[in-house]
């Protein structure tokens, strides 16, 4: 019971951290209210996790998730996709029950 990450996502996140000259920072992932389905994924780079955050380390990439969001994100896989039209992190979450048409908003 954890969060997993693909090699593509891990490489991209570490590349971004190096570009920002912050390779020791964490990718913090959380769920926030909003969107047409009720919740949206929010992520940002932070220098330190919160005191009660769950921490996951994948080689040179560290991810933190607040406990409330972890209830929704447990068993999720983080992937990275890049094609002609878009690029970005993809959250493959088996807990999700529905999403909006654009895929930015989800419900559980």
MOPAC internal coordinates of N, CA, C and O (Angstrom, degrees):
PM7 1SCF
backbone

  N    0.0000 0     0.00 0     0.00 0    0    0    0
  C    1.4481 1     0.00 0     0.00 0    1    0    0
  C    1.5184 1   108.29 1     0.00 0    2    1    0
  O    1.2310 1   121.63 1   -79.18 1    3    2    1
  N    1.3188 1   114.48 1   100.82 1    3    2    1
  C    1.4540 1   118.81 1  -176.66 1    5    3    2
  C    1.5171 1   109.26 1  -165.01 1    6    5    3
  O    1.2310 1   121.63 1     8.76 1    7    6    5
  N    1.2877 1   114.48 1  -171.24 1    7    6    5
  C    1.4571 1   122.21 1   173.52 1    9    7    6
  C    1.5176 1   106.90 1  -107.95 1   10    9    7
  O    1.2310 1   120.51 1   -41.70 1   11   10    9
  N    1.3297 1   116.63 1   138.30 1   11   10    9
  C    1.4593 1   121.02 1   177.55 1   13   11   10
  C    1.5153 1   109.35 1  -117.67 1   14   13   11
  O    1.2310 1   121.17 1   -13.33 1   15   14   13
  N    1.3314 1   115.38 1   166.67 1   15   14   13
  C    1.4548 1   120.48 1  -176.79 1   17   15   14
  C    1.5251 1   109.27 1  -143.19 1   18   17   15
  O    1.2310 1   120.46 1   -41.73 1   19   18   17
  N    1.3190 1   116.73 1   138.27 1   19   18   17
  C    1.4646 1   120.49 1   177.28 1   21   19   18
  C    1.5266 1   109.52 1   -77.22 1   22   21   19
  O    1.2310 1   120.78 1   -19.35 1   23   22   21
  N    1.3117 1   116.11 1   160.65 1   23   22   21
  C    1.4625 1   120.10 1   177.08 1   25   23   22
  C    1.5263 1   111.16 1   -61.88 1   26   25   23
  O    1.2310 1   119.95 1   141.89 1   27   26   25
  N    1.3462 1   117.70 1   -38.11 1   27   26   25
  C    1.4715 1   120.61 1   178.18 1   29   27   26
  C    1.5215 1   111.47 1   -59.44 1   30   29   27
  O    1.2310 1   120.79 1   134.38 1   31   30   29
  N    1.3374 1   116.10 1   -45.62 1   31   30   29
  C    1.4651 1   120.08 1  -179.61 1   33   31   30
  C    1.5166 1   110.85 1   -66.65 1   34   33   31
  O    1.2310 1   120.69 1   136.77 1   35   34   33
  N    1.3179 1   116.28 1   -43.23 1   35   34   33
  C    1.4630 1   120.11 1  -179.54 1   37   35   34
  C    1.5277 1   110.55 1   -60.56 1   38   37   35
  O    1.2310 1   120.25 1   135.28 1   39   38   37
  N    1.3382 1   117.13 1   -44.72 1   39   38   37
  C    1.4664 1   121.09 1   179.49 1   41   39   38
  C    1.5222 1   111.74 1   -63.66 1   42   41   39
  O    1.2310 1   120.38 1   137.95 1   43   42   41
  N    1.3306 1   116.89 1   -42.05 1   43   42   41
  C    1.4662 1   120.53 1  -178.96 1   45   43   42
  C    1.5240 1   111.08 1   -67.36 1   46   45   43
  O    1.2310 1   119.92 1   135.76 1   47   46   45
  N    1.3195 1   117.76 1   -44.24 1   47   46   45
  C    1.4681 1   120.99 1  -179.81 1   49   47   46
  C    1.5236 1   110.13 1   -61.94 1   50   49   47
  O    1.2310 1   120.35 1   135.12 1   51   50   49
  N    1.3333 1   116.93 1   -44.88 1   51   50   49
  C    1.4611 1   118.97 1  -179.96 1   53   51   50
  C    1.5246 1   111.09 1   -66.10 1   54   53   51
  O    1.2310 1   120.20 1   143.25 1   55   54   53
  N    1.3254 1   117.22 1   -36.75 1   55   54   53
  C    1.4676 1   121.07 1   176.58 1   57   55   54
  C    1.5280 1   110.83 1   -60.81 1   58   57   55
  O    1.2310 1   120.37 1   137.03 1   59   58   57
  N    1.3221 1   116.91 1   -42.97 1   59   58   57
  C    1.4701 1   121.24 1   178.11 1   61   59   58
  C    1.5284 1   111.23 1   -65.35 1   62   61   59
  O    1.2310 1   120.67 1   138.83 1   63   62   61
  N    1.3149 1   116.33 1   -41.17 1   63   62   61
  C    1.4633 1   119.68 1   178.35 1   65   63   62
  C    1.5326 1   110.79 1   -62.65 1   66   65   63
  O    1.2310 1   120.24 1   138.93 1   67   66   65
  N    1.3223 1   117.15 1   -41.07 1   67   66   65
  C    1.4676 1   120.47 1   178.56 1   69   67   66
  C    1.5331 1   110.89 1   -66.11 1   70   69   67
  O    1.2310 1   120.21 1   138.69 1   71   70   69
  N    1.3390 1   117.21 1   -41.31 1   71   70   69
  C    1.4731 1   120.88 1   178.25 1   73   71   70
  C    1.5206 1   110.76 1   -60.24 1   74   73   71
  O    1.2310 1   120.63 1   142.98 1   75   74   73
  N    1.3116 1   116.40 1   -37.02 1   75   74   73
  C    1.4671 1   121.54 1  -179.79 1   77   75   74
  C    1.5260 1   111.99 1   -81.17 1   78   77   75
  O    1.2310 1   120.93 1   175.36 1   79   78   77
  N    1.3335 1   115.83 1    -4.64 1   79   78   77
  C    1.4700 1   122.97 1  -177.10 1   81   79   78
  C    1.5320 1   111.40 1    60.62 1   82   81   79
  O    1.2310 1   121.37 1  -142.47 1   83   82   81
  N    1.3320 1   114.99 1    37.53 1   83   82   81
  C    1.4693 1   121.81 1   178.31 1   85   83   82
  C    1.5337 1   109.84 1  -134.29 1   86   85   83
  O    1.2310 1   119.53 1  -124.86 1   87   86   85
  N    1.3291 1   118.51 1    55.14 1   87   86   85
  C    1.4686 1   119.65 1  -174.66 1   89   87   86
  C    1.5255 1   114.58 1   -65.10 1   90   89   87
  O    1.2310 1   119.86 1   165.97 1   91   90   89
  N    1.3234 1   117.88 1   -14.03 1   91   90   89
  C    1.4642 1   120.23 1  -179.94 1   93   91   90
  C    1.5286 1   113.15 1   -95.70 1   94   93   91
  O    1.2310 1   119.52 1  -177.54 1   95   94   93
  N    1.3300 1   118.52 1     2.46 1   95   94   93
  C    1.4593 1   121.45 1  -179.97 1   97   95   94
  C    1.5283 1   111.07 1   -77.59 1   98   97   95
  O    1.2310 1   121.09 1   -12.07 1   99   98   97
  N    1.3100 1   115.51 1   167.93 1   99   98   97
  C    1.4593 1   123.93 1   179.79 1  101   99   98
  C    1.5275 1   109.37 1  -106.05 1  102  101   99
  O    1.2310 1   121.18 1   -30.35 1  103  102  101
  N    1.3264 1   115.35 1   149.65 1  103  102  101
  C    1.4532 1   120.66 1   165.90 1  105  103  102
  C    1.5236 1   105.71 1   -91.57 1  106  105  103
  O    1.2310 1   120.60 1   -64.91 1  107  106  105
  N    1.3301 1   116.47 1   115.09 1  107  106  105
  C    1.4748 1   121.02 1  -179.93 1  109  107  106
  C    1.5197 1   107.70 1   -98.33 1  110  109  107
  O    1.2310 1   121.04 1   -53.96 1  111  110  109
  N    1.3293 1   115.61 1   126.04 1  111  110  109
  C    1.4647 1   122.00 1  -179.49 1  113  111  110
  C    1.5196 1   108.25 1  -116.42 1  114  113  111
  O    1.2310 1   120.94 1   -44.69 1  115  114  113
  N    1.3368 1   115.80 1   135.31 1  115  114  113
  C    1.4614 1   119.52 1   177.97 1  117  115  114
  C    1.5249 1   109.48 1  -147.13 1  118  117  115
  O    1.2310 1   121.62 1   -13.04 1  119  118  117
  N    1.3139 1   114.50 1   166.96 1  119  118  117
  C    1.4632 1   121.89 1   174.02 1  121  119  118
  C    1.5224 1   107.37 1  -107.46 1  122  121  119
  O    1.2310 1   121.10 1   -45.37 1  123  122  121
  N    1.3341 1   115.50 1   134.63 1  123  122  121
  C    1.4600 1   120.54 1   178.78 1  125  123  122
  C    1.5153 1   109.10 1  -129.35 1  126  125  123
  O    1.2310 1   120.99 1   -29.83 1  127  126  125
  N    1.3193 1   115.70 1   150.17 1  127  126  125
  C    1.4525 1   120.35 1   177.46 1  129  127  126
  C    1.5161 1   110.05 1   -66.50 1  130  129  127
  O    1.2310 1   120.91 1   -39.98 1  131  130  129
  N    1.3328 1   115.87 1   140.02 1  131  130  129
  C    1.4612 1   120.05 1   177.80 1  133  131  130
  C    1.5099 1   111.66 1   149.22 1  134  133  131
  O    1.2310 1   121.52 1    -2.62 1  135  134  133
  N    1.3110 1   114.70 1   177.38 1  135  134  133
  C    1.4524 1   120.73 1   179.96 1  137  135  134
  C    1.5141 1   111.69 1    75.66 1  138  137  135
  O    1.2310 1   120.99 1    -6.80 1  139  138  137
  N    1.3177 1   115.71 1   173.20 1  139  138  137
  C    1.4655 1   119.44 1  -176.19 1  141  139  138
  C    1.5229 1   113.54 1   -79.45 1  142  141  139
  O    1.2310 1   119.48 1   165.37 1  143  142  141
  N    1.3427 1   118.59 1   -14.63 1  143  142  141
  C    1.4663 1   120.42 1   177.45 1  145  143  142
  C    1.5245 1   113.17 1  -101.78 1  146  145  143
  O    1.2310 1   119.91 1   172.98 1  147  146  145
  N    1.3364 1   117.78 1    -7.02 1  147  146  145
  C    1.4619 1   119.77 1   173.17 1  149  147  146
  C    1.5131 1   116.25 1   119.56 1  150  149  147
  O    1.2310 1   119.27 1   143.23 1  151  150  149
  N    1.3413 1   119.00 1   -36.77 1  151  150  149
  C    1.4586 1   121.88 1  -178.25 1  153  151  150
  C    1.5275 1   110.11 1  -136.46 1  154  153  151
  O    1.2310 1   120.90 1   -32.60 1  155  154  153
  N    1.3081 1   115.88 1   147.40 1  155  154  153
  C    1.4635 1   120.76 1   175.64 1  157  155  154
  C    1.5273 1   109.05 1  -127.57 1  158  157  155
  O    1.2310 1   121.54 1   -31.11 1  159  158  157
  N    1.3274 1   114.65 1   148.89 1  159  158  157
  C    1.4539 1   120.33 1   174.25 1  161  159  158
  C    1.5241 1   108.21 1   -77.03 1  162  161  159
  O    1.2310 1   121.12 1   -44.74 1  163  162  161
  N    1.3142 1   115.47 1   135.26 1  163  162  161
  C    1.4588 1   121.07 1   176.21 1  165  163  162
  C    1.5173 1   107.27 1  -126.39 1  166  165  163
  O    1.2310 1   120.93 1   -44.75 1  167  166  165
  N    1.3403 1   115.83 1   135.25 1  167  166  165
  C    1.4567 1   118.10 1   175.75 1  169  167  166
  C    1.5101 1   109.93 1  -144.40 1  170  169  167
  O    1.2310 1   121.88 1   -30.12 1  171  170  169
  N    1.3282 1   114.00 1   149.88 1  171  170  169
  C    1.4575 1   121.88 1  -178.35 1  173  171  170
  C    1.5231 1   108.62 1  -157.97 1  174  173  171
  O    1.2310 1   120.66 1   -18.88 1  175  174  173
  N    1.3104 1   116.33 1   161.12 1  175  174  173
  C    1.4528 1   120.65 1   174.46 1  177  175  174
  C    1.5224 1   108.69 1   -91.01 1  178  177  175
  O    1.2310 1   120.83 1   -46.40 1  179  178  177
  N    1.3328 1   116.03 1   133.60 1  179  178  177
  C    1.4645 1   121.81 1   179.26 1  181  179  178
  C    1.5208 1   108.66 1  -131.13 1  182  181  179
  O    1.2310 1   121.10 1   -27.99 1  183  182  181
  N    1.3271 1   115.51 1   152.01 1  183  182  181
  C    1.4638 1   118.35 1  -179.13 1  185  183  182
  C    1.5226 1   112.86 1   -78.71 1  186  185  183
  O    1.2310 1   119.96 1   152.17 1  187  186  185
  N    1.3309 1   117.68 1   -27.83 1  187  186  185
  C    1.4625 1   121.47 1   178.92 1  189  187  186
  C    1.5218 1   109.96 1  -142.16 1  190  189  187
  O    1.2310 1   120.13 1   -34.76 1  191  190  189
  N    1.3281 1   117.36 1   145.24 1  191  190  189
  C    1.4719 1   119.22 1   176.13 1  193  191  190
  C    1.5230 1   110.40 1   -75.02 1  194  193  191
  O    1.2310 1   120.94 1   -16.37 1  195  194  193
  N    1.3184 1   115.80 1   163.63 1  195  194  193
  C    1.4554 1   120.59 1   173.17 1  197  195  194
  C    1.5225 1   109.82 1   -68.78 1  198  197  195
  O    1.2310 1   120.39 1   -19.37 1  199  198  197
  N    1.3195 1   116.85 1   160.63 1  199  198  197
  C    1.4669 1   121.24 1  -176.28 1  201  199  198
  C    1.5251 1   113.27 1   -59.28 1  202  201  199
  O    1.2310 1   120.15 1   147.67 1  203  202  201
  N    1.3300 1   117.31 1   -32.33 1  203  202  201
  C    1.4631 1   120.10 1  -177.68 1  205  203  202
  C    1.5327 1   112.81 1  -108.00 1  206  205  203
  O    1.2310 1   119.88 1  -169.17 1  207  206  205
  N    1.3149 1   117.83 1    10.83 1  207  206  205
  C    1.4672 1   120.97 1  -179.57 1  209  207  206
  C    1.5200 1   111.32 1   -67.42 1  210  209  207
  O    1.2310 1   121.03 1   -34.45 1  211  210  209
  N    1.3344 1   115.63 1   145.55 1  211  210  209
  C    1.4639 1   121.76 1   169.79 1  213  211  210
  C    1.5259 1   105.77 1   -80.69 1  214  213  211
  O    1.2310 1   120.39 1   -43.60 1  215  214  213
  N    1.3195 1   116.87 1   136.40 1  215  214  213
  C    1.4616 1   121.64 1  -177.00 1  217  215  214
  C    1.5240 1   109.46 1  -117.93 1  218  217  215
  O    1.2310 1   121.68 1   -45.05 1  219  218  217
  N    1.3348 1   114.40 1   134.95 1  219  218  217
  C    1.4581 1   121.88 1   177.77 1  221  219  218
  C    1.5174 1   107.63 1  -127.07 1  222  221  219
  O    1.2310 1   120.44 1   -45.64 1  223  222  221
  N    1.3245 1   116.76 1   134.36 1  223  222  221
  C    1.4635 1   120.88 1   178.92 1  225  223  222
  C    1.5148 1   109.47 1  -120.78 1  226  225  223
  O    1.2310 1   121.24 1   -49.93 1  227  226  225
  N    1.3154 1   115.24 1   130.07 1  227  226  225
  C    1.4518 1   123.50 1   179.63 1  229  227  226
  C    1.5277 1   107.41 1  -127.09 1  230  229  227
  O    1.2310 1   120.55 1   -88.38 1  231  230  229
  N    1.3102 1   116.54 1    91.62 1  231  230  229
  C    1.4636 1   122.16 1  -175.50 1  233  231  230
  C    1.5227 1   109.18 1    55.72 1  234  233  231
  O    1.2310 1   119.97 1    70.07 1  235  234  233
  N    1.3405 1   117.66 1  -109.93 1  235  234  233
  C    1.4631 1   121.45 1  -176.18 1  237  235  234
  C    1.5308 1   113.39 1   -98.31 1  238  237  235
  O    1.2310 1   119.75 1  -168.58 1  239  238  237
  N    1.3188 1   118.09 1    11.42 1  239  238  237
  C    1.4670 1   122.53 1   179.87 1  241  239  238
  C    1.5244 1   109.19 1  -116.82 1  242  241  239
  O    1.2310 1   121.01 1   -51.46 1  243  242  241
  N    1.3335 1   115.67 1   128.54 1  243  242  241
  C    1.4645 1   121.82 1   178.46 1  245  243  242
  C    1.5296 1   108.86 1  -115.17 1  246  245  243
  O    1.2310 1   121.36 1   -46.48 1  247  246  245
  N    1.3180 1   115.00 1   133.52 1  247  246  245
  C    1.4673 1   121.47 1  -179.51 1  249  247  246
  C    1.5196 1   108.05 1  -123.58 1  250  249  247
  O    1.2310 1   120.80 1   -41.47 1  251  250  249
  N    1.3334 1   116.08 1   138.53 1  251  250  249
  C    1.4610 1   120.20 1   174.73 1  253  251  250
  C    1.5295 1   109.10 1  -127.50 1  254  253  251
  O    1.2310 1   121.84 1   -32.25 1  255  254  253
  N    1.3259 1   114.08 1   147.75 1  255  254  253
  C    1.4659 1   121.84 1  -177.63 1  257  255  254
  C    1.5214 1   107.52 1  -138.91 1  258  257  255
  O    1.2310 1   120.17 1   -49.45 1  259  258  257
  N    1.3296 1   117.29 1   130.55 1  259  258  257
  C    1.4596 1   118.69 1   176.77 1  261  259  258
  C    1.5293 1   109.06 1   -68.38 1  262  261  259
  O    1.2310 1   120.89 1   -25.73 1  263  262  261
  N    1.3275 1   115.91 1   154.27 1  263  262  261
  C    1.4682 1   120.73 1  -172.65 1  265  263  262
  C    1.5267 1   113.53 1   -60.46 1  266  265  263
  O    1.2310 1   120.15 1   141.77 1  267  266  265
  N    1.3180 1   117.31 1   -38.23 1  267  266  265
  C    1.4697 1   120.13 1  -179.69 1  269  267  266
  C    1.5306 1   110.45 1   -64.92 1  270  269  267
  O    1.2310 1   120.47 1   135.32 1  271  270  269
  N    1.3204 1   116.71 1   -44.68 1  271  270  269
  C    1.4637 1   120.18 1   179.01 1  273  271  270
  C    1.5205 1   111.75 1   -67.74 1  274  273  271
  O    1.2310 1   120.39 1   147.84 1  275  274  273
  N    1.3285 1   116.86 1   -32.16 1  275  274  273
  C    1.4616 1   120.65 1  -179.05 1  277  275  274
  C    1.5227 1   111.71 1   -59.69 1  278  277  275
  O    1.2310 1   120.03 1   150.14 1  279  278  277
  N    1.3235 1   117.54 1   -29.86 1  279  278  277
  C    1.4612 1   120.28 1   176.65 1  281  279  278
  C    1.5230 1   111.08 1   -58.29 1  282  281  279
  O    1.2310 1   120.25 1   146.13 1  283  282  281
  N    1.3287 1   117.13 1   -33.87 1  283  282  281
  C    1.4604 1   122.53 1   179.53 1  285  283  282
  C    1.5295 1   112.34 1   -88.61 1  286  285  283
  O    1.2310 1   119.94 1   151.92 1  287  286  285
  N    1.3238 1   117.72 1   -28.08 1  287  286  285
  C    1.4603 1   122.16 1  -170.71 1  289  287  286
  C    1.5250 1   114.31 1   -98.57 1  290  289  287
  O    1.2310 1   119.89 1   172.14 1  291  290  289
  N    1.3144 1   117.81 1    -7.86 1  291  290  289
  C    1.4538 1   120.92 1   179.62 1  293  291  290
  C    1.5297 1   109.88 1   -55.94 1  294  293  291
  O    1.2310 1   119.73 1   -45.05 1  295  294  293
  N    1.3244 1   118.11 1   134.95 1  295  294  293
  C    1.4719 1   126.06 1  -178.41 1  297  295  294
  C    1.5236 1   113.86 1    77.01 1  298  297  295
  O    1.2310 1   119.25 1  -172.01 1  299  298  297
  N    1.2934 1   119.03 1     7.99 1  299  298  297
  C    1.4553 1   122.70 1   179.94 1  301  299  298
  C    1.5322 1   110.57 1   -78.61 1  302  301  299
  O    1.2310 1   120.93 1   -33.35 1  303  302  301
  N    1.3363 1   115.83 1   146.65 1  303  302  301
  C    1.4590 1   121.51 1   171.62 1  305  303  302
  C    1.5241 1   108.33 1  -110.28 1  306  305  303
  O    1.2310 1   120.79 1   -46.87 1  307  306  305
  N    1.3227 1   116.10 1   133.13 1  307  306  305
  C    1.4606 1   121.88 1   175.74 1  309  307  306
  C    1.5183 1   107.63 1   -96.72 1  310  309  307
  O    1.2310 1   120.73 1   -51.60 1  311  310  309
  N    1.3166 1   116.21 1   128.40 1  311  310  309
  C    1.4591 1   121.39 1   178.97 1  313  311  310
  C    1.5228 1   108.28 1  -128.81 1  314  313  311
  O    1.2310 1   120.65 1   -10.16 1  315  314  313
  N    1.3091 1   116.36 1   169.84 1  315  314  313
  C    1.4700 1   121.53 1   176.47 1  317  315  314
  C    1.5138 1   107.80 1  -129.18 1  318  317  315
  O    1.2310 1   121.00 1   -45.70 1  319  318  317
  N    1.3363 1   115.70 1   134.30 1  319  318  317
  C    1.4560 1   121.71 1  -178.49 1  321  319  318
  C    1.5182 1   109.31 1  -126.54 1  322  321  319
  O    1.2310 1   121.08 1   -40.18 1  323  322  321
  N    1.3038 1   115.54 1   139.82 1  323  322  321
  C    1.4667 1   120.50 1   176.77 1  325  323  322
  C    1.5148 1   108.14 1  -142.99 1  326  325  323
  O    1.2310 1   120.81 1   -55.56 1  327  326  325
  N    1.3455 1   116.05 1   124.44 1  327  326  325
  C    1.4615 1   120.73 1   174.51 1  329  327  326
  C    1.5247 1   108.86 1  -141.88 1  330  329  327
  O    1.2310 1   119.98 1    11.86 1  331  330  329
  N    1.3044 1   117.64 1  -168.14 1  331  330  329
  C    1.4656 1   120.87 1  -176.17 1  333  331  330
  C    1.5212 1   113.60 1   -64.64 1  334  333  331
  O    1.2310 1   119.95 1   153.49 1  335  334  333
  N    1.3322 1   117.70 1   -26.51 1  335  334  333
  C    1.4513 1   121.30 1  -172.32 1  337  335  334
  C    1.5214 1   115.05 1  -103.06 1  338  337  335
  O    1.2310 1   120.33 1   155.10 1  339  338  337
  N    1.3330 1   116.97 1   -24.90 1  339  338  337
  C    1.4610 1   118.76 1  -176.81 1  341  339  338
  C    1.5251 1   110.19 1  -160.57 1  342  341  339
  O    1.2310 1   121.90 1   -15.98 1  343  342  341
  N    1.3047 1   113.96 1   164.02 1  343  342  341
  C    1.4616 1   120.01 1   172.88 1  345  343  342
  C    1.5186 1   107.50 1  -149.37 1  346  345  343
  O    1.2310 1   120.77 1   -29.05 1  347  346  345
  N    1.3280 1   116.14 1   150.95 1  347  346  345
  C    1.4506 1   119.19 1   177.61 1  349  347  346
  C    1.5038 1   112.83 1   159.79 1  350  349  347
  O    1.2310 1   121.87 1    -5.45 1  351  350  349
  N    1.3277 1   114.03 1   174.55 1  351  350  349
  C    1.4491 1   120.72 1   177.22 1  353  351  350
  C    1.5246 1   109.94 1   -71.34 1  354  353  351
  O    1.2310 1   121.33 1   -37.89 1  355  354  353
  N    1.3118 1   115.07 1   142.11 1  355  354  353
  C    1.4620 1   122.61 1   177.08 1  357  355  354
  C    1.5216 1   107.11 1  -118.39 1  358  357  355
  O    1.2310 1   120.51 1   -48.35 1  359  358  357
  N    1.3249 1   116.62 1   131.65 1  359  358  357
  C    1.4517 1   121.40 1   179.30 1  361  359  358
  C    1.5242 1   108.62 1  -106.96 1  362  361  359
  O    1.2310 1   120.85 1   -77.75 1  363  362  361
  N    1.3236 1   115.99 1   102.25 1  363  362  361
  C    1.4660 1   122.25 1   177.47 1  365  363  362
  C    1.5232 1   107.40 1   -87.10 1  366  365  363
  O    1.2310 1   121.56 1   -79.05 1  367  366  365
  N    1.3353 1   114.61 1   100.95 1  367  366  365
  C    1.4534 1   120.12 1  -171.07 1  369  367  366
  C    1.5272 1   110.64 1  -118.72 1  370  369  367
  O    1.2310 1   119.85 1   -69.12 1  371  370  369
  N    1.3398 1   117.89 1   110.88 1  371  370  369
  C    1.4633 1   120.00 1  -179.34 1  373  371  370
  C    1.5293 1   113.63 1   -69.71 1  374  373  371
  O    1.2310 1   119.70 1   167.90 1  375  374  373
  N    1.3157 1   118.18 1   -12.10 1  375  374  373
  C    1.4654 1   121.84 1  -179.87 1  377  375  374
  C    1.5243 1   112.87 1   -80.85 1  378  377  375
  O    1.2310 1   119.95 1   163.22 1  379  378  377
  N    1.3193 1   117.69 1   -16.78 1  379  378  377
  C    1.4594 1   122.56 1  -175.67 1  381  379  378
  C    1.5310 1   110.21 1   -68.37 1  382  381  379
  O    1.2310 1   120.50 1   -44.32 1  383  382  381
  N    1.3278 1   116.64 1   135.68 1  383  382  381
  C    1.4626 1   120.15 1   178.48 1  385  383  382
  C    1.5256 1   112.24 1  -102.43 1  386  385  383
  O    1.2310 1   119.84 1   153.89 1  387  386  385
  N    1.3478 1   117.91 1   -26.11 1  387  386  385
  C    1.4607 1   120.53 1   176.01 1  389  387  386
  C    1.5200 1   109.27 1  -160.81 1  390  389  387
  O    1.2310 1   121.47 1   -20.40 1  391  390  389
  N    1.3212 1   114.80 1   159.60 1  391  390  389
  C    1.4627 1   120.20 1   175.61 1  393  391  390
  C    1.5161 1   108.21 1  -139.42 1  394  393  391
  O    1.2310 1   121.14 1   -15.82 1  395  394  393
  N    1.3213 1   115.42 1   164.18 1  395  394  393
  C    1.4589 1   119.74 1   178.88 1  397  395  394
  C    1.5397 1   108.36 1   -78.75 1  398  397  395
  O    1.2310 1   120.37 1    -4.50 1  399  398  397
  N    1.3054 1   116.89 1   175.50 1  399  398  397
  C    1.4566 1   122.30 1  -177.74 1  401  399  398
  C    1.5099 1   113.84 1   -61.07 1  402  401  399
  O    1.2310 1   120.07 1   144.71 1  403  402  401
  N    1.3326 1   117.46 1   -35.29 1  403  402  401
  C    1.4612 1   119.36 1  -178.27 1  405  403  402
  C    1.5313 1   111.78 1   -85.70 1  406  405  403
  O    1.2310 1   119.65 1   168.66 1  407  406  405
  N    1.3239 1   118.28 1   -11.34 1  407  406  405
  C    1.4511 1   121.82 1   177.15 1  409  407  406
  C    1.5166 1   114.80 1    81.99 1  410  409  407
  O    1.2310 1   119.91 1  -173.92 1  411  410  409
  N    1.3254 1   117.77 1     6.08 1  411  410  409
  C    1.4634 1   120.71 1  -178.72 1  413  411  410
  C    1.5259 1   113.15 1   -88.29 1  414  413  411
  O    1.2310 1   120.32 1   162.39 1  415  414  413
  N    1.3028 1   116.99 1   -17.61 1  415  414  413
  C    1.4571 1   122.62 1  -175.87 1  417  415  414
  C    1.5216 1   109.04 1  -123.56 1  418  417  415
  O    1.2310 1   120.66 1   -39.47 1  419  418  417
  N    1.3361 1   116.34 1   140.53 1  419  418  417
  C    1.4702 1   120.78 1  -176.37 1  421  419  418
  C    1.5241 1   110.98 1  -135.25 1  422  421  419
  O    1.2310 1   121.71 1   -10.17 1  423  422  421
  N    1.3414 1   114.34 1   169.83 1  423  422  421
  C    1.4506 1   120.86 1   175.82 1  425  423  422
  C    1.5226 1   108.06 1  -141.39 1  426  425  423
  O    1.2310 1   120.94 1   -26.05 1  427  426  425
  N    1.3385 1   115.80 1   153.95 1  427  426  425
  C    1.4668 1   122.30 1  -178.42 1  429  427  426
  C    1.5045 1   110.59 1  -126.69 1  430  429  427
  O    1.2310 1   120.10 1   180.00 1  431  430  429

